[in-house]
Amino acid sequence: MPRTHQPARGARQTPARAAIDHAAARQTLGDLTDAYQWAVYARTLAHHGTSAAEQLDAAMLLAPLAALTGQADQAAATYGDLVDLATTELGASHERTLHARAGLAAAHHRIGRCEKAIRDLADVYTTADRRHGPEAPVTLKALTQLACLYHDCGSPDISQRCLRVAATIAARYLTIGDPLRTHISDITRTPASENHRAVCTQLTPSWPVPATSLAA
């Protein structure tokens, strides 16, 4: 068990919050393995505590770190817990909840639950578009991620349609040089993931285009 990072003198900080902050600091420094271990510890402390905010923050930290360190099954499980927590504490259409649902879809995609991942992420996109607007970061990120999933699963035509919509919205609302606008542009030149083909279960997609705004 890691030793709890000590807060600054005079500061009041729970062990769970201290562990969350330390895990985040290790991630910032690029030590993902250590950050993951601290995030697991933080999640355990928060789970046994009484602060819903700490439970949510610990899960928000652990889920992507599990994915980044190759813990694919744990990432899916932790993202599932995170979605439940965020939905309860923040509501189903809150941006943090939608980001968590997008993370869960990505986790399912990594372990070959492709159709579920696509359908769930399409719902994230349509919900974000309806509640936050097409220009909201959560909406654009979901649409861009959806394009990547379609591309990896063998449907480049739908992927390109998603990217065209995302690029048009980004050009309208985001400044030149905005990281998200640049990311959308870069994706058009990124090949499909060869690693995903080993687990893909949906190389011939059967799902519909997620929203009427993507119609040709």
Z-matrix of the N, CA and C atoms (Angstrom, degrees):
N
C 1 1.456
C 2 1.527 1 109.30
N 3 1.333 2 119.55 1 130.56
C 4 1.450 3 120.36 2 179.07
C 5 1.521 4 111.18 3 -66.19
N 6 1.319 5 116.22 4 150.56
C 7 1.453 6 119.99 5 176.02
C 8 1.519 7 108.34 6 -79.67
N 9 1.338 8 117.06 7 134.02
C 10 1.454 9 121.02 8 -174.75
C 11 1.520 10 111.36 9 -62.03
N 12 1.315 11 116.05 10 130.52
C 13 1.451 12 121.97 11 177.46
C 14 1.518 13 109.26 12 -65.43
N 15 1.317 14 117.78 13 133.27
C 16 1.451 15 121.99 14 -175.52
C 17 1.521 16 111.18 15 -84.87
N 18 1.339 17 117.61 16 131.33
C 19 1.454 18 119.71 17 177.90
C 20 1.518 19 111.26 18 -72.57
N 21 1.319 20 116.37 19 167.71
C 22 1.452 21 121.16 20 178.35
C 23 1.520 22 110.43 21 -62.21
N 24 1.352 23 116.18 22 152.35
C 25 1.461 24 121.04 23 -178.09
C 26 1.526 25 110.03 24 -57.55
N 27 1.304 26 114.85 25 132.84
C 28 1.456 27 121.12 26 177.77
C 29 1.516 28 113.82 27 88.54
N 30 1.314 29 117.49 28 -13.49
C 31 1.466 30 120.48 29 -179.49
C 32 1.520 31 109.98 30 -84.65
N 33 1.304 32 115.39 31 143.66
C 34 1.457 33 120.36 32 177.21
C 35 1.521 34 107.52 33 -103.08
N 36 1.311 35 115.27 34 120.05
C 37 1.458 36 119.74 35 -175.36
C 38 1.514 37 108.68 36 -147.73
N 39 1.326 38 116.12 37 132.10
C 40 1.456 39 119.61 38 178.34
C 41 1.522 40 109.60 39 -74.23
N 42 1.338 41 117.04 40 158.17
C 43 1.471 42 119.03 41 176.12
C 44 1.526 43 112.56 42 -56.77
N 45 1.325 44 116.91 43 -37.92
C 46 1.467 45 119.45 44 179.48
C 47 1.519 46 111.02 45 -63.94
N 48 1.340 47 117.44 46 -45.10
C 49 1.457 48 120.32 47 -179.79
C 50 1.524 49 110.86 48 -65.24
N 51 1.332 50 117.02 49 -38.89
C 52 1.460 51 120.15 50 178.24
C 53 1.537 52 110.66 51 -62.43
N 54 1.329 53 116.27 52 -41.36
C 55 1.462 54 120.32 53 179.82
C 56 1.529 55 111.08 54 -68.19
N 57 1.326 56 116.70 55 -38.37
C 58 1.471 57 120.67 56 176.78
C 59 1.524 58 109.95 57 -60.66
N 60 1.333 59 116.20 58 -47.94
C 61 1.466 60 120.33 59 -178.43
C 62 1.526 61 111.39 60 -63.71
N 63 1.336 62 115.89 61 -38.95
C 64 1.459 63 119.24 62 -178.57
C 65 1.529 64 110.54 63 -69.10
N 66 1.320 65 116.88 64 -40.23
C 67 1.462 66 120.47 65 176.85
C 68 1.521 67 110.70 66 -61.54
N 69 1.334 68 116.38 67 -42.42
C 70 1.457 69 120.39 68 178.87
C 71 1.527 70 111.04 69 -63.60
N 72 1.328 71 116.11 70 -39.03
C 73 1.463 72 120.01 71 178.75
C 74 1.524 73 111.34 72 -65.28
N 75 1.334 74 116.42 73 -41.54
C 76 1.467 75 119.46 74 178.11
C 77 1.531 76 110.97 75 -64.42
N 78 1.327 77 116.54 76 -36.93
C 79 1.468 78 119.68 77 177.60
C 80 1.527 79 110.22 78 -65.06
N 81 1.323 80 117.04 79 -41.70
C 82 1.461 81 120.85 80 178.55
C 83 1.524 82 111.26 81 -60.13
N 84 1.329 83 116.52 82 -34.88
C 85 1.457 84 121.64 83 179.71
C 86 1.535 85 112.41 84 -79.20
N 87 1.334 86 116.59 85 -6.80
C 88 1.459 87 120.32 86 177.38
C 89 1.507 88 114.99 87 90.58
N 90 1.320 89 117.72 88 5.47
C 91 1.473 90 121.22 89 178.74
C 92 1.526 91 108.20 90 -91.58
N 93 1.327 92 115.86 91 80.94
C 94 1.458 93 120.62 92 -172.57
C 95 1.523 94 112.59 93 -68.41
N 96 1.338 95 117.32 94 -35.27
C 97 1.464 96 119.88 95 -179.51
C 98 1.519 97 110.66 96 -64.44
N 99 1.326 98 116.54 97 -47.66
C 100 1.462 99 120.71 98 178.76
C 101 1.525 100 110.13 99 -65.70
N 102 1.328 101 116.54 100 -40.80
C 103 1.462 102 120.06 101 178.35
C 104 1.518 103 111.02 102 -60.94
N 105 1.327 104 116.49 103 -41.37
C 106 1.467 105 120.55 104 178.94
C 107 1.528 106 111.00 105 -62.48
N 108 1.332 107 117.41 106 -44.43
C 109 1.460 108 121.04 107 -179.97
C 110 1.526 109 110.70 108 -62.20
N 111 1.334 110 116.31 109 -42.14
C 112 1.455 111 119.62 110 177.63
C 113 1.530 112 111.27 111 -66.83
N 114 1.327 113 116.53 112 -35.62
C 115 1.461 114 119.79 113 179.78
C 116 1.533 115 110.94 114 -66.87
N 117 1.334 116 116.41 115 -38.33
C 118 1.467 117 120.08 116 175.25
C 119 1.519 118 110.11 117 -60.99
N 120 1.332 119 115.66 118 -45.45
C 121 1.465 120 121.04 119 178.84
C 122 1.526 121 110.77 120 -62.59
N 123 1.339 122 116.58 121 -43.59
C 124 1.459 123 120.50 122 179.31
C 125 1.525 124 111.01 123 -61.99
N 126 1.328 125 116.01 124 -41.05
C 127 1.467 126 119.85 125 179.74
C 128 1.524 127 110.65 126 -63.57
N 129 1.338 128 116.88 127 -39.56
C 130 1.464 129 120.43 128 178.31
C 131 1.526 130 110.92 129 -63.35
N 132 1.332 131 116.41 130 -46.22
C 133 1.467 132 120.51 131 178.93
C 134 1.525 133 111.32 132 -62.46
N 135 1.321 134 116.40 133 -44.54
C 136 1.462 135 120.07 134 -178.70
C 137 1.520 136 111.45 135 -65.93
N 138 1.335 137 115.43 136 -37.65
C 139 1.463 138 119.90 137 -179.38
C 140 1.527 139 111.55 138 -61.28
N 141 1.331 140 116.14 139 -33.52
C 142 1.457 141 120.36 140 -179.88
C 143 1.526 142 112.61 141 -92.19
N 144 1.311 143 116.95 142 2.98
C 145 1.450 144 121.22 143 178.31
C 146 1.519 145 111.47 144 -95.60
N 147 1.323 146 115.07 145 -168.81
C 148 1.469 147 120.37 146 -176.88
C 149 1.527 148 112.46 147 -117.23
N 150 1.331 149 117.03 148 0.69
C 151 1.458 150 120.13 149 -176.88
C 152 1.520 151 110.90 150 -93.15
N 153 1.331 152 115.54 151 114.60
C 154 1.461 153 119.71 152 177.23
C 155 1.530 154 110.79 153 -65.35
N 156 1.334 155 116.42 154 -34.24
C 157 1.471 156 119.69 155 179.64
C 158 1.522 157 110.74 156 -63.82
N 159 1.335 158 117.15 157 -40.80
C 160 1.459 159 120.12 158 178.87
C 161 1.524 160 111.40 159 -68.54
N 162 1.321 161 117.26 160 -38.89
C 163 1.460 162 120.09 161 176.94
C 164 1.525 163 110.38 162 -61.42
N 165 1.339 164 116.25 163 -41.63
C 166 1.461 165 120.86 164 -179.48
C 167 1.529 166 110.65 165 -67.79
N 168 1.330 167 116.69 166 -45.45
C 169 1.468 168 120.11 167 -178.52
C 170 1.531 169 111.35 168 -65.78
N 171 1.331 170 116.69 169 -37.84
C 172 1.466 171 119.71 170 179.33
C 173 1.516 172 110.80 171 -65.70
N 174 1.323 173 116.73 172 -42.25
C 175 1.466 174 120.04 173 178.52
C 176 1.520 175 110.95 174 -68.12
N 177 1.340 176 117.62 175 -37.59
C 178 1.463 177 122.21 176 177.51
C 179 1.528 178 111.16 177 -60.89
N 180 1.320 179 116.34 178 -32.33
C 181 1.460 180 121.27 179 -179.70
C 182 1.523 181 111.23 180 -82.34
N 183 1.327 182 116.75 181 -43.02
C 184 1.461 183 120.83 182 -174.21
C 185 1.529 184 112.48 183 -69.76
N 186 1.315 185 117.68 184 -41.93
C 187 1.469 186 119.83 185 -173.41
C 188 1.535 187 112.92 186 -57.28
N 189 1.330 188 119.38 187 -53.47
C 190 1.474 189 117.75 188 179.23
C 191 1.522 190 113.25 189 -68.09
N 192 1.343 191 117.56 190 -31.07
C 193 1.463 192 119.19 191 177.55
C 194 1.527 193 110.87 192 -66.70
N 195 1.322 194 117.18 193 -35.96
C 196 1.459 195 119.70 194 175.60
C 197 1.520 196 110.38 195 -61.31
N 198 1.324 197 116.30 196 -41.56
C 199 1.467 198 120.09 197 177.99
C 200 1.526 199 111.44 198 -66.04
N 201 1.318 200 116.49 199 -43.24
C 202 1.462 201 120.85 200 -177.14
C 203 1.524 202 112.98 201 -66.78
N 204 1.329 203 116.34 202 -28.11
C 205 1.465 204 120.09 203 -179.35
C 206 1.523 205 112.41 204 -97.67
N 207 1.327 206 117.43 205 11.82
C 208 1.458 207 120.87 206 173.91
C 209 1.509 208 115.67 207 83.95
N 210 1.338 209 117.78 208 11.81
C 211 1.472 210 120.93 209 178.92
C 212 1.535 211 108.43 210 -89.59
N 213 1.318 212 115.83 211 70.69
C 214 1.462 213 120.67 212 -169.40
C 215 1.526 214 113.26 213 -61.66
N 216 1.322 215 117.09 214 -45.06
C 217 1.461 216 119.32 215 -178.77
C 218 1.527 217 111.38 216 -67.39
N 219 1.332 218 116.50 217 -40.63
C 220 1.460 219 119.05 218 178.53
C 221 1.524 220 110.72 219 -67.13
N 222 1.321 221 116.36 220 -35.47
C 223 1.463 222 119.29 221 177.46
C 224 1.524 223 110.27 222 -59.66
N 225 1.320 224 117.03 223 -45.81
C 226 1.463 225 120.42 224 179.48
C 227 1.523 226 111.19 225 -62.22
N 228 1.339 227 116.79 226 -43.73
C 229 1.465 228 120.54 227 -179.75
C 230 1.522 229 111.07 228 -65.77
N 231 1.328 230 116.88 229 -43.12
C 232 1.459 231 120.71 230 -177.64
C 233 1.524 232 111.15 231 -69.62
N 234 1.328 233 116.95 232 -39.68
C 235 1.466 234 119.11 233 175.61
C 236 1.532 235 110.74 234 -62.66
N 237 1.329 236 116.92 235 -36.51
C 238 1.462 237 119.53 236 176.81
C 239 1.516 238 111.68 237 -62.03
N 240 1.346 239 116.06 238 -44.23
C 241 1.467 240 120.08 239 176.53
C 242 1.528 241 110.57 240 -63.52
N 243 1.329 242 115.81 241 -39.95
C 244 1.457 243 120.34 242 -179.51
C 245 1.522 244 111.56 243 -62.69
N 246 1.320 245 116.98 244 -43.38
C 247 1.459 246 120.30 245 178.12
C 248 1.522 247 110.70 246 -59.93
N 249 1.325 248 117.05 247 -42.97
C 250 1.470 249 120.27 248 178.73
C 251 1.524 250 110.97 249 -62.43
N 252 1.335 251 116.64 250 -45.51
C 253 1.465 252 120.94 251 179.53
C 254 1.522 253 111.43 252 -61.99
N 255 1.334 254 116.14 253 -48.45
C 256 1.454 255 120.39 254 -177.15
C 257 1.527 256 111.35 255 -64.50
N 258 1.324 257 116.14 256 -39.54
C 259 1.468 258 119.62 257 179.22
C 260 1.523 259 110.51 258 -62.85
N 261 1.341 260 116.12 259 -42.16
C 262 1.465 261 120.50 260 -179.22
C 263 1.523 262 111.65 261 -68.20
N 264 1.327 263 116.43 262 -44.77
C 265 1.460 264 120.51 263 -173.22
C 266 1.524 265 113.78 264 -84.19
N 267 1.334 266 117.31 265 -32.63
C 268 1.459 267 120.38 266 -171.37
C 269 1.525 268 113.84 267 -116.78
N 270 1.323 269 116.66 268 -22.97
C 271 1.452 270 120.57 269 -177.15
C 272 1.522 271 111.64 270 105.92
N 273 1.304 272 115.77 271 154.85
C 274 1.465 273 121.46 272 -172.20
C 275 1.520 274 113.48 273 -66.83
N 276 1.334 275 118.40 274 -26.96
C 277 1.460 276 119.89 275 -175.85
C 278 1.534 277 113.36 276 -105.67
N 279 1.331 278 116.81 277 7.16
C 280 1.469 279 119.72 278 176.46
C 281 1.527 280 109.70 279 -64.35
N 282 1.332 281 116.86 280 147.75
C 283 1.461 282 119.78 281 -176.61
C 284 1.531 283 111.84 282 -60.34
N 285 1.338 284 118.63 283 -38.86
C 286 1.467 285 120.11 284 -179.69
C 287 1.527 286 110.46 285 -66.85
N 288 1.329 287 116.92 286 -34.72
C 289 1.460 288 120.02 287 177.17
C 290 1.528 289 110.27 288 -66.77
N 291 1.320 290 116.30 289 -42.97
C 292 1.464 291 119.94 290 179.53
C 293 1.524 292 111.47 291 -66.13
N 294 1.332 293 117.42 292 -38.73
C 295 1.470 294 120.06 293 174.83
C 296 1.533 295 110.60 294 -61.57
N 297 1.340 296 115.93 295 -40.31
C 298 1.469 297 119.70 296 178.58
C 299 1.521 298 110.98 297 -64.45
N 300 1.330 299 116.77 298 -41.56
C 301 1.469 300 120.22 299 178.30
C 302 1.529 301 111.11 300 -64.53
N 303 1.337 302 116.61 301 -37.04
C 304 1.464 303 119.71 302 176.45
C 305 1.526 304 110.48 303 -64.93
N 306 1.324 305 116.41 304 -39.14
C 307 1.459 306 120.15 305 176.29
C 308 1.512 307 112.36 306 -63.79
N 309 1.333 308 116.21 307 -39.23
C 310 1.459 309 120.30 308 177.55
C 311 1.528 310 110.85 309 -64.34
N 312 1.320 311 116.59 310 -40.76
C 313 1.479 312 120.06 311 177.55
C 314 1.519 313 110.38 312 -61.21
N 315 1.328 314 116.81 313 -42.79
C 316 1.466 315 120.30 314 178.66
C 317 1.517 316 110.85 315 -63.40
N 318 1.341 317 116.60 316 -38.43
C 319 1.462 318 120.50 317 178.88
C 320 1.527 319 110.97 318 -64.82
N 321 1.327 320 116.81 319 -41.28
C 322 1.465 321 120.17 320 176.57
C 323 1.530 322 110.44 321 -63.29
N 324 1.305 323 116.25 322 -40.70
C 325 1.458 324 120.92 323 -179.57
C 326 1.527 325 111.13 324 -61.41
N 327 1.332 326 116.58 325 -40.61
C 328 1.465 327 120.42 326 -178.02
C 329 1.525 328 112.34 327 -64.37
N 330 1.328 329 117.71 328 -26.56
C 331 1.466 330 119.28 329 -178.25
C 332 1.528 331 111.81 330 -106.67
N 333 1.341 332 116.42 331 17.68
C 334 1.451 333 120.34 332 171.08
C 335 1.516 334 116.62 333 87.95
N 336 1.316 335 117.93 334 10.99
C 337 1.470 336 120.33 335 175.39
C 338 1.531 337 107.64 336 -91.58
N 339 1.322 338 114.44 337 64.21
C 340 1.455 339 121.09 338 -165.02
C 341 1.531 340 113.15 339 -69.23
N 342 1.317 341 116.81 340 -47.66
C 343 1.461 342 118.77 341 -177.31
C 344 1.523 343 111.23 342 -63.02
N 345 1.331 344 116.76 343 -41.89
C 346 1.469 345 120.40 344 177.17
C 347 1.525 346 110.51 345 -62.19
N 348 1.320 347 116.22 346 -42.75
C 349 1.467 348 120.66 347 -179.31
C 350 1.524 349 110.95 348 -60.32
N 351 1.333 350 116.35 349 -46.95
C 352 1.456 351 120.51 350 -179.06
C 353 1.518 352 111.44 351 -63.69
N 354 1.320 353 116.34 352 -47.28
C 355 1.466 354 119.80 353 -177.74
C 356 1.535 355 111.10 354 -64.23
N 357 1.326 356 116.96 355 -42.88
C 358 1.466 357 120.16 356 -179.27
C 359 1.530 358 110.80 357 -66.00
N 360 1.337 359 116.30 358 -41.68
C 361 1.460 360 119.21 359 -179.12
C 362 1.529 361 111.13 360 -69.78
N 363 1.318 362 117.33 361 -35.51
C 364 1.463 363 120.09 362 175.42
C 365 1.523 364 110.40 363 -60.91
N 366 1.326 365 116.80 364 -37.58
C 367 1.468 366 120.45 365 178.00
C 368 1.527 367 110.86 366 -69.44
N 369 1.346 368 117.05 367 -37.79
C 370 1.467 369 120.32 368 174.67
C 371 1.525 370 109.61 369 -58.24
N 372 1.331 371 115.64 370 -46.46
C 373 1.464 372 119.80 371 -179.12
C 374 1.528 373 111.82 372 -60.85
N 375 1.327 374 117.35 373 -49.58
C 376 1.460 375 119.35 374 -177.17
C 377 1.534 376 111.18 375 -65.62
N 378 1.332 377 117.46 376 -36.47
C 379 1.469 378 120.63 377 176.95
C 380 1.525 379 110.67 378 -65.67
N 381 1.338 380 116.43 379 -45.98
C 382 1.466 381 120.55 380 179.51
C 383 1.532 382 110.90 381 -62.82
N 384 1.317 383 116.66 382 -42.02
C 385 1.462 384 121.27 383 -180.00
C 386 1.529 385 110.64 384 -62.12
N 387 1.321 386 116.29 385 -41.82
C 388 1.465 387 121.13 386 -178.10
C 389 1.528 388 112.13 387 -71.91
N 390 1.332 389 116.96 388 -41.13
C 391 1.467 390 120.28 389 -172.91
C 392 1.531 391 113.71 390 -91.75
N 393 1.321 392 117.84 391 -29.57
C 394 1.464 393 119.92 392 -174.35
C 395 1.527 394 113.66 393 -118.66
N 396 1.322 395 117.05 394 -10.60
C 397 1.456 396 120.11 395 178.59
C 398 1.521 397 112.37 396 96.04
N 399 1.327 398 116.81 397 154.51
C 400 1.470 399 120.44 398 -175.84
C 401 1.525 400 113.55 399 -65.72
N 402 1.357 401 117.27 400 -24.16
C 403 1.461 402 120.41 401 -176.33
C 404 1.519 403 113.56 402 -87.70
N 405 1.345 404 118.00 403 -7.55
C 406 1.466 405 120.87 404 -178.17
C 407 1.532 406 110.23 405 -65.65
N 408 1.337 407 117.36 406 140.76
C 409 1.463 408 119.53 407 179.11
C 410 1.515 409 113.69 408 -53.48
N 411 1.339 410 117.33 409 -39.46
C 412 1.462 411 119.06 410 -178.47
C 413 1.527 412 110.37 411 -64.49
N 414 1.322 413 117.77 412 -33.93
C 415 1.461 414 121.69 413 179.39
C 416 1.520 415 111.01 414 -71.63
N 417 1.330 416 115.84 415 -48.64
C 418 1.464 417 120.05 416 -179.35
C 419 1.523 418 111.65 417 -64.15
N 420 1.321 419 116.78 418 -38.88
C 421 1.466 420 119.67 419 179.68
C 422 1.519 421 110.75 420 -66.38
N 423 1.331 422 116.86 421 -40.61
C 424 1.467 423 119.89 422 179.22
C 425 1.525 424 110.69 423 -64.58
N 426 1.324 425 116.85 424 -42.14
C 427 1.463 426 120.47 425 -179.67
C 428 1.526 427 110.84 426 -66.36
N 429 1.330 428 116.36 427 -40.27
C 430 1.463 429 120.62 428 178.65
C 431 1.524 430 110.87 429 -66.28
N 432 1.319 431 116.14 430 -42.57
C 433 1.467 432 120.29 431 177.40
C 434 1.522 433 110.45 432 -63.89
N 435 1.308 434 116.03 433 -38.37
C 436 1.463 435 120.50 434 178.72
C 437 1.528 436 110.44 435 -61.95
N 438 1.330 437 116.53 436 -40.83
C 439 1.466 438 120.59 437 176.99
C 440 1.523 439 110.77 438 -59.61
N 441 1.327 440 116.70 439 -41.09
C 442 1.472 441 120.40 440 179.63
C 443 1.518 442 111.39 441 -65.09
N 444 1.335 443 116.71 442 -41.24
C 445 1.460 444 119.73 443 -179.40
C 446 1.530 445 110.95 444 -66.45
N 447 1.323 446 116.90 445 -43.13
C 448 1.465 447 119.78 446 176.09
C 449 1.533 448 110.55 447 -58.91
N 450 1.318 449 115.79 448 -43.64
C 451 1.464 450 120.66 449 -177.86
C 452 1.523 451 110.86 450 -62.99
N 453 1.335 452 116.93 451 -46.51
C 454 1.464 453 120.80 452 -178.90
C 455 1.520 454 111.76 453 -65.49
N 456 1.323 455 116.61 454 -28.18
C 457 1.467 456 120.41 455 -177.46
C 458 1.529 457 113.00 456 -95.47
N 459 1.316 458 116.71 457 15.80
C 460 1.459 459 119.41 458 170.38
C 461 1.500 460 116.19 459 86.05
N 462 1.340 461 117.38 460 27.40
C 463 1.458 462 119.41 461 176.70
C 464 1.532 463 109.29 462 -129.11
N 465 1.337 464 117.25 463 70.04
C 466 1.468 465 120.28 464 -175.76
C 467 1.524 466 113.65 465 -65.16
N 468 1.330 467 118.19 466 -28.79
C 469 1.463 468 119.69 467 -179.35
C 470 1.529 469 111.32 468 -63.58
N 471 1.352 470 116.34 469 -48.22
C 472 1.468 471 119.45 470 178.69
C 473 1.524 472 109.49 471 -66.65
N 474 1.327 473 116.93 472 -37.71
C 475 1.454 474 120.76 473 177.45
C 476 1.526 475 111.15 474 -56.86
N 477 1.324 476 116.61 475 -46.21
C 478 1.458 477 120.41 476 -179.40
C 479 1.522 478 111.55 477 -65.94
N 480 1.328 479 117.54 478 -35.12
C 481 1.462 480 120.43 479 177.22
C 482 1.518 481 110.62 480 -64.29
N 483 1.332 482 116.46 481 -41.35
C 484 1.469 483 120.89 482 176.56
C 485 1.526 484 110.34 483 -61.80
N 486 1.327 485 116.05 484 -45.07
C 487 1.463 486 120.35 485 -177.74
C 488 1.523 487 111.74 486 -66.76
N 489 1.320 488 117.67 487 -35.86
C 490 1.462 489 119.89 488 177.99
C 491 1.519 490 110.83 489 -63.25
N 492 1.330 491 116.26 490 -43.24
C 493 1.464 492 119.89 491 177.56
C 494 1.528 493 110.01 492 -63.26
N 495 1.341 494 116.57 493 -46.36
C 496 1.464 495 120.73 494 -179.45
C 497 1.525 496 111.15 495 -61.07
N 498 1.336 497 116.79 496 -43.04
C 499 1.462 498 120.61 497 -179.07
C 500 1.527 499 111.46 498 -65.44
N 501 1.338 500 116.67 499 -38.97
C 502 1.463 501 120.53 500 178.94
C 503 1.524 502 111.01 501 -64.47
N 504 1.319 503 116.54 502 -44.42
C 505 1.468 504 120.85 503 178.92
C 506 1.523 505 110.42 504 -65.77
N 507 1.330 506 116.20 505 -43.65
C 508 1.466 507 120.10 506 -179.99
C 509 1.524 508 111.31 507 -61.10
N 510 1.341 509 116.87 508 -42.38
C 511 1.467 510 120.53 509 -179.92
C 512 1.526 511 111.28 510 -65.20
N 513 1.330 512 115.82 511 -29.81
C 514 1.465 513 119.99 512 -177.80
C 515 1.523 514 111.72 513 -79.06
N 516 1.338 515 117.09 514 -37.88
C 517 1.459 516 119.95 515 -170.35
C 518 1.533 517 115.01 516 -111.01
N 519 1.328 518 118.17 517 -21.07
C 520 1.462 519 120.57 518 -175.18
C 521 1.527 520 110.38 519 -108.43
N 522 1.318 521 115.11 520 146.49
C 523 1.459 522 120.03 521 -179.92
C 524 1.521 523 110.41 522 -75.73
N 525 1.336 524 115.77 523 156.61
C 526 1.458 525 120.38 524 174.63
C 527 1.530 526 108.77 525 -61.92
N 528 1.324 527 116.03 526 132.89
C 529 1.449 528 120.47 527 -177.35
C 530 1.512 529 114.07 528 94.22
N 531 1.328 530 117.19 529 -9.08
C 532 1.467 531 119.59 530 175.42
C 533 1.527 532 108.59 531 -59.76
N 534 1.357 533 118.67 532 132.53
C 535 1.471 534 120.79 533 -175.76
C 536 1.526 535 113.69 534 -55.32
N 537 1.329 536 117.04 535 -39.52
C 538 1.460 537 119.31 536 -178.65
C 539 1.530 538 110.35 537 -69.10
N 540 1.332 539 117.06 538 -40.14
C 541 1.467 540 119.90 539 177.99
C 542 1.528 541 110.46 540 -63.82
N 543 1.322 542 116.68 541 -40.79
C 544 1.464 543 121.13 542 177.81
C 545 1.520 544 110.80 543 -64.74
N 546 1.340 545 116.21 544 -41.03
C 547 1.463 546 120.68 545 179.67
C 548 1.523 547 111.06 546 -61.56
N 549 1.322 548 116.90 547 -43.01
C 550 1.467 549 120.52 548 179.22
C 551 1.520 550 110.10 549 -61.33
N 552 1.328 551 116.56 550 -41.85
C 553 1.465 552 120.46 551 179.10
C 554 1.526 553 111.56 552 -65.00
N 555 1.345 554 116.22 553 -39.66
C 556 1.464 555 120.12 554 -177.87
C 557 1.531 556 112.12 555 -67.47
N 558 1.332 557 117.11 556 -32.53
C 559 1.458 558 120.67 557 -176.52
C 560 1.528 559 111.62 558 -61.98
N 561 1.325 560 116.18 559 -32.37
C 562 1.470 561 119.05 560 -178.54
C 563 1.525 562 111.63 561 -62.29
N 564 1.326 563 117.59 562 -19.89
C 565 1.462 564 121.31 563 -179.38
C 566 1.524 565 112.62 564 -105.75
N 567 1.341 566 116.39 565 8.11
C 568 1.462 567 120.54 566 -177.59
C 569 1.525 568 110.20 567 -96.41
N 570 1.328 569 118.98 568 126.70
C 571 1.473 570 120.54 569 179.30
C 572 1.525 571 111.34 570 -71.87
N 573 1.321 572 116.12 571 161.89
C 574 1.458 573 120.86 572 176.52
C 575 1.531 574 110.17 573 -61.94
N 576 1.315 575 115.49 574 150.30
C 577 1.459 576 120.86 575 -178.62
C 578 1.524 577 111.22 576 -70.88
N 579 1.325 578 116.04 577 120.12
C 580 1.459 579 119.96 578 176.19
C 581 1.526 580 110.58 579 -70.26
N 582 1.327 581 116.99 580 -32.96
C 583 1.469 582 120.33 581 179.72
C 584 1.521 583 111.22 582 -63.16
N 585 1.337 584 116.50 583 -35.21
C 586 1.457 585 118.25 584 -177.39
C 587 1.522 586 111.99 585 -68.42
N 588 1.311 587 118.35 586 -29.54
C 589 1.460 588 120.73 587 -177.74
C 590 1.531 589 112.11 588 -59.17
N 591 1.310 590 116.99 589 -26.14
C 592 1.469 591 120.24 590 -179.93
C 593 1.527 592 112.01 591 -68.96
N 594 1.336 593 117.14 592 -23.69
C 595 1.473 594 119.84 593 -177.50
C 596 1.520 595 112.64 594 -117.85
N 597 1.341 596 117.28 595 -6.88
C 598 1.461 597 120.40 596 -173.72
C 599 1.526 598 111.02 597 -62.12
N 600 1.318 599 115.61 598 134.65
C 601 1.463 600 121.51 599 179.13
C 602 1.525 601 111.70 600 -113.55
N 603 1.319 602 117.08 601 8.82
C 604 1.459 603 119.77 602 -173.80
C 605 1.520 604 111.13 603 -144.44
N 606 1.319 605 117.00 604 54.81
C 607 1.458 606 119.80 605 -179.37
C 608 1.524 607 112.70 606 -71.23
N 609 1.329 608 116.93 607 -16.19
C 610 1.465 609 120.64 608 172.13
C 611 1.526 610 107.12 609 -117.17
N 612 1.323 611 118.02 610 89.55
C 613 1.462 612 121.32 611 -171.81
C 614 1.519 613 113.52 612 -61.21
N 615 1.335 614 115.10 613 145.82
C 616 1.460 615 120.47 614 178.82
C 617 1.517 616 111.40 615 -122.76
N 618 1.338 617 117.70 616 1.39
C 619 1.450 618 120.53 617 -175.68
C 620 1.523 619 111.01 618 -83.55
N 621 1.337 620 116.48 619 159.03
C 622 1.463 621 120.19 620 178.62
C 623 1.526 622 111.27 621 -82.96
N 624 1.329 623 116.37 622 164.27
C 625 1.456 624 121.12 623 169.24
C 626 1.531 625 106.82 624 -63.23
N 627 1.359 626 119.26 625 136.18
C 628 1.455 627 121.14 626 -166.35
C 629 1.511 628 116.52 627 -71.05
N 630 1.348 629 120.01 628 -22.04
C 631 1.442 630 118.36 629 -176.83
C 632 1.525 631 110.13 630 -152.46
N 633 1.334 632 116.54 631 154.41
C 634 1.455 633 120.96 632 -178.50
C 635 1.525 634 111.30 633 -62.14
N 636 1.350 635 118.13 634 -25.61
C 637 1.453 636 120.69 635 -179.92
C 638 1.512 637 112.87 636 -67.25
N 639 1.370 638 116.65 637 -12.28
C 640 1.449 639 120.24 638 179.16
C 641 1.519 640 112.00 639 -97.51
N 642 1.299 641 117.09 640 4.79
C 643 1.462 642 119.28 641 -178.92
C 644 1.524 643 110.06 642 -62.71
N 645 1.322 644 114.86 643 143.35
C 646 1.477 645 119.25 644 -178.99
C 647 1.527 646 110.02 645 -63.73
